[in-house]
Amino acid sequence: MFNETEYTTRQELLGDIQLIIEDALREQMEINPNEYSSYSALLVIPDLFEKTYIYEMHRMLFTDMGFSKVAILQVPNRPPSSSPACRIPFRLRY
């Protein structure tokens, strides 16, 4: 799902993703990091997505960035008329 070739660890990759999100929130929506706790976040993921990335991105939004609530929406990769894709069952545990 992500181009990991230039990263030595998954944390470096997620750190860059966090910087991109923070920059977009600041520049496009004028939301500063000290305001994140006043907002909820929606993480939209495709059907087939690594469970560890879901966990880490949820942790990043909720714990590291401090959003008050984080919801995850799993959407199909295929058009609705095609056969159902395999869903990844996951549970977030802290």
HELIX and SHEET records of a PDB file:
HELIX    1   1 ARG A   10  MET A   29  1                                  20    
HELIX    2   2 PRO A   33  SER A   38  5                                   6    
HELIX    3   3 LYS A   51  ARG A   59  1                                   9    
HELIX    4   4 MET A   60  ASP A   64  3                                   5    
SHEET    1   A 2 SER A  40  PRO A  46  0                                        
SHEET    2   A 2 LYS A  69  VAL A  75  1                                        
END                                                                             
